[in-house]
């Protein structure tokens, strides 16, 4: 658990620096990075220390989602920590068939959700296999979050999903201040600038620390479509 503790300490320093510089930012973590495959109690202890510190600093910790084998444990950890500290949120992947119920549960508990499509290879019984199915579930989940969620984050570079979100918000008189878009650093900068110019809130995710390159390579290896997405969008704008 030495590497897990080191990851915790890096995030603790990041939270302290964010507070020191008065940046409206937060940290996002993966439970495998914090040792869940080695010791779940130790992982929970590491994450709890981070969330407790974020709460004291007026910041926030987003617990990212990994493959479906971690979904239940990840959401349960977020629920447990949110009941104590509140400065923690979850990620829901629209390509998972279970996501509608998970979104409903997170909304009921007032837990902040980051909605994304999902980037891992999953079997058909677990996840939608076609883009149309994923998109339909994404839009359905987005509507639930915008109407019943707590400060929801719509994380996508897909312009159709972004336009669907903007259209639903306008039609239902939902203020742009009540939700935010999230995108990756350096991807579709033209779209990022356009959203900000239109008055929407936008958060940029930036991989950092010594392990950023292995993280980047893992994300490309997890699903071949990730490489096509990167190649098609990196140099736009």
VEXDREN-2710 file (C-alpha; in Angstrom, 1 decimal):
% VEXDREN-2710
k/r/px/py/pz
1/UNK/0.0/0.0/0.0
2/UNK/3.0/2.3/-0.2
3/UNK/2.1/3.6/-3.7
4/UNK/-1.5/4.1/-2.6
5/UNK/-0.4/6.2/0.4
6/UNK/1.9/8.2/-1.9
7/UNK/-1.1/8.8/-4.3
8/UNK/-3.1/10.0/-1.3
9/UNK/-0.4/12.4/-0.2
10/UNK/0.0/13.9/-3.7
11/UNK/-3.8/14.6/-3.7
12/UNK/-3.6/16.1/-0.2
13/UNK/-0.9/18.4/-1.3
14/UNK/-2.9/19.3/-4.4
15/UNK/-5.9/20.2/-2.3
16/UNK/-3.8/22.3/-0.1
17/UNK/-2.3/24.2/-3.0
18/UNK/-5.7/24.6/-4.6
19/UNK/-7.0/26.3/-1.4
20/UNK/-3.8/28.4/-1.1
21/UNK/-4.1/29.7/-4.6
22/UNK/-7.9/30.2/-4.2
23/UNK/-8.6/28.1/-7.4
24/UNK/-12.1/26.8/-8.0
25/UNK/-10.8/23.3/-8.5
26/UNK/-10.9/19.8/-7.0
27/UNK/-9.2/16.4/-7.3
28/UNK/-10.5/13.3/-9.1
29/UNK/-9.3/9.9/-8.0
30/UNK/-9.6/6.2/-8.9
31/UNK/-10.0/3.6/-6.2
32/UNK/-7.4/1.3/-7.8
33/UNK/-4.9/4.1/-7.4
34/UNK/-5.8/4.2/-3.7
35/UNK/-5.3/0.4/-3.2
36/UNK/-8.8/-1.1/-3.4
37/UNK/-7.4/-4.3/-5.0
38/UNK/-5.0/-4.8/-2.2
39/UNK/-7.0/-3.8/0.8
40/UNK/-10.4/-2.3/0.8
41/UNK/-10.3/-1.1/4.4
42/UNK/-6.9/0.7/3.7
43/UNK/-8.3/2.2/0.5
44/UNK/-11.3/3.5/2.4
45/UNK/-9.0/5.0/5.0
46/UNK/-7.0/6.8/2.3
47/UNK/-10.0/8.2/0.6
48/UNK/-11.7/9.2/3.8
49/UNK/-8.6/11.2/4.8
50/UNK/-8.7/13.0/1.5
51/UNK/-12.5/13.7/1.6
52/UNK/-12.2/14.9/5.2
53/UNK/-9.4/17.3/4.2
54/UNK/-11.4/18.5/1.2
55/UNK/-14.4/19.2/3.5
56/UNK/-12.2/21.2/5.9
57/UNK/-10.8/23.2/3.0
58/UNK/-14.2/23.8/1.3
59/UNK/-13.1/21.7/-1.7
60/UNK/-14.3/18.5/-3.2
61/UNK/-13.2/15.0/-4.2
62/UNK/-14.6/13.2/-7.3
63/UNK/-14.3/9.4/-7.1
64/UNK/-14.0/8.3/-10.7
65/UNK/-15.5/5.2/-12.1
66/UNK/-13.6/2.3/-13.5
67/UNK/-14.8/-1.0/-15.1
68/UNK/-18.1/-2.5/-14.0
69/UNK/-16.4/-4.9/-11.5
70/UNK/-15.8/-1.8/-9.3
71/UNK/-19.1/0.0/-9.8
72/UNK/-21.0/-1.3/-6.7
73/UNK/-18.0/-0.9/-4.3
74/UNK/-17.2/2.6/-5.7
75/UNK/-20.8/3.9/-5.2
76/UNK/-21.1/2.4/-1.8
77/UNK/-17.9/4.1/-0.7
78/UNK/-19.1/7.4/-2.0
79/UNK/-22.5/7.0/-0.2
80/UNK/-20.8/6.1/3.1
81/UNK/-18.3/9.1/2.9
82/UNK/-21.0/11.5/1.7
83/UNK/-23.1/10.7/4.8
84/UNK/-20.2/11.9/6.9
85/UNK/-18.4/14.6/5.0
86/UNK/-20.5/15.5/1.9
87/UNK/-17.4/16.8/0.0
88/UNK/-17.4/13.8/-2.3
89/UNK/-19.2/12.9/-5.5
90/UNK/-19.5/10.0/-8.0
91/UNK/-19.2/9.3/-11.7
92/UNK/-22.0/7.5/-13.6
93/UNK/-21.2/5.8/-16.9
94/UNK/-24.1/6.1/-19.4
95/UNK/-23.1/2.9/-21.3
96/UNK/-23.9/0.7/-18.2
97/UNK/-27.4/-0.7/-18.2
98/UNK/-27.7/-0.1/-14.4
99/UNK/-27.0/3.6/-14.7
100/UNK/-30.6/4.8/-14.6
101/UNK/-31.1/3.3/-11.1
102/UNK/-27.7/4.6/-10.0
103/UNK/-28.6/8.2/-11.1
104/UNK/-31.9/8.0/-9.3
105/UNK/-30.2/6.9/-6.1
106/UNK/-27.5/9.5/-6.3
107/UNK/-30.1/12.2/-6.9
108/UNK/-32.2/11.0/-4.0
109/UNK/-29.2/11.2/-1.7
110/UNK/-28.1/14.6/-2.9
111/UNK/-24.7/13.3/-4.2
112/UNK/-23.1/15.2/-7.0
113/UNK/-22.7/13.2/-10.2
114/UNK/-20.4/13.5/-13.1
115/UNK/-22.1/11.8/-16.1
116/UNK/-19.9/10.4/-18.8
117/UNK/-20.3/7.8/-21.6
118/UNK/-17.8/5.2/-20.3
119/UNK/-14.5/4.0/-21.7
120/UNK/-14.1/0.4/-20.7
121/UNK/-14.8/-2.8/-22.7
122/UNK/-17.8/-4.4/-21.1
123/UNK/-20.0/-7.5/-22.1
124/UNK/-23.4/-6.9/-23.7
125/UNK/-25.3/-8.0/-20.5
126/UNK/-23.6/-5.2/-18.6
127/UNK/-23.3/-2.3/-21.1
128/UNK/-24.9/-1.0/-24.3
129/UNK/-22.7/-2.0/-27.2
130/UNK/-23.9/0.5/-29.8
131/UNK/-23.5/4.3/-29.8
132/UNK/-27.2/4.9/-30.3
133/UNK/-28.0/3.0/-27.1
134/UNK/-25.3/4.8/-25.1
135/UNK/-26.4/8.1/-26.4
136/UNK/-30.0/7.4/-25.5
137/UNK/-29.1/6.5/-22.0
138/UNK/-26.8/9.5/-21.7
139/UNK/-29.6/11.9/-22.7
140/UNK/-32.0/10.1/-20.3
141/UNK/-29.6/10.3/-17.4
142/UNK/-28.7/13.9/-18.2
143/UNK/-32.4/14.9/-18.0
144/UNK/-32.8/13.3/-14.6
145/UNK/-29.7/15.0/-13.3
146/UNK/-30.6/18.5/-14.6
147/UNK/-34.1/18.2/-13.1
148/UNK/-33.3/16.4/-9.8
149/UNK/-29.5/16.3/-9.4
150/UNK/-27.2/18.3/-7.2
151/UNK/-24.8/20.5/-9.2
152/UNK/-24.5/17.8/-12.0
153/UNK/-21.6/17.6/-14.3
154/UNK/-22.1/16.7/-18.0
155/UNK/-18.8/15.2/-19.1
156/UNK/-18.6/14.8/-22.9
157/UNK/-16.9/16.1/-26.0
158/UNK/-19.8/14.9/-28.2
159/UNK/-21.4/18.0/-29.7
160/UNK/-24.8/16.2/-30.1
161/UNK/-24.9/15.4/-26.4
162/UNK/-23.8/18.9/-25.5
163/UNK/-26.6/20.4/-27.7
164/UNK/-29.1/18.0/-26.2
165/UNK/-28.1/19.2/-22.8
166/UNK/-28.3/22.9/-23.7
167/UNK/-31.7/22.4/-25.5
168/UNK/-33.2/20.6/-22.5
169/UNK/-31.9/23.3/-20.1
170/UNK/-33.4/26.0/-22.2
171/UNK/-36.8/24.3/-22.7
172/UNK/-37.2/23.6/-19.0
173/UNK/-35.8/27.0/-17.9
174/UNK/-32.8/25.4/-16.1
175/UNK/-30.2/28.0/-15.3
176/UNK/-26.7/27.4/-16.8
177/UNK/-25.4/28.1/-13.3
178/UNK/-27.0/25.0/-11.9
179/UNK/-24.8/22.5/-13.9
180/UNK/-21.5/22.4/-15.6
181/UNK/-19.9/20.8/-18.6
182/UNK/-16.6/18.9/-18.2
183/UNK/-14.0/18.2/-20.8
184/UNK/-10.4/17.0/-21.0
185/UNK/-7.5/19.4/-21.2
186/UNK/-6.4/20.0/-24.8
187/UNK/-9.4/18.2/-26.4
188/UNK/-11.7/20.4/-28.5
189/UNK/-10.4/23.7/-27.2
190/UNK/-12.6/25.4/-29.8
191/UNK/-15.7/23.9/-28.3
192/UNK/-14.5/24.7/-24.8
193/UNK/-14.0/28.4/-25.7
194/UNK/-17.4/28.4/-27.4
195/UNK/-19.2/27.0/-24.3
196/UNK/-17.6/29.6/-22.0
197/UNK/-18.5/32.4/-24.4
198/UNK/-22.1/31.2/-24.3
199/UNK/-22.2/31.6/-20.6
200/UNK/-21.9/27.9/-19.6
201/UNK/-19.8/26.7/-16.7
202/UNK/-16.9/24.5/-17.8
203/UNK/-14.4/22.4/-15.8
204/UNK/-11.2/21.1/-17.5
205/UNK/-9.7/17.8/-16.3
206/UNK/-5.9/17.8/-16.2
207/UNK/-3.9/14.6/-15.5
208/UNK/-1.0/15.4/-13.2
209/UNK/1.7/13.9/-11.1
210/UNK/4.4/11.3/-12.0
211/UNK/1.8/8.7/-13.1
212/UNK/0.1/10.8/-15.8
213/UNK/1.7/8.9/-18.7
214/UNK/0.9/5.4/-17.5
215/UNK/-2.7/6.6/-16.9
216/UNK/-2.8/8.0/-20.4
217/UNK/-1.6/4.8/-22.0
218/UNK/-4.0/2.7/-20.0
219/UNK/-6.9/4.8/-21.1
220/UNK/-5.9/4.3/-24.8
221/UNK/-5.4/0.5/-24.3
222/UNK/-8.8/0.0/-22.5
223/UNK/-10.8/0.5/-25.6
224/UNK/-9.6/0.9/-29.2
225/UNK/-12.2/3.7/-29.8
226/UNK/-10.3/5.8/-27.3
227/UNK/-7.4/6.1/-29.7
228/UNK/-9.7/7.0/-32.6
229/UNK/-11.4/9.7/-30.4
230/UNK/-8.0/11.2/-29.4
231/UNK/-6.7/11.2/-33.0
232/UNK/-9.9/12.8/-34.3
233/UNK/-10.1/15.6/-31.7
234/UNK/-6.7/16.5/-30.3
235/UNK/-5.8/19.0/-32.9
236/UNK/-9.2/20.5/-33.5
237/UNK/-9.3/24.2/-32.5
END
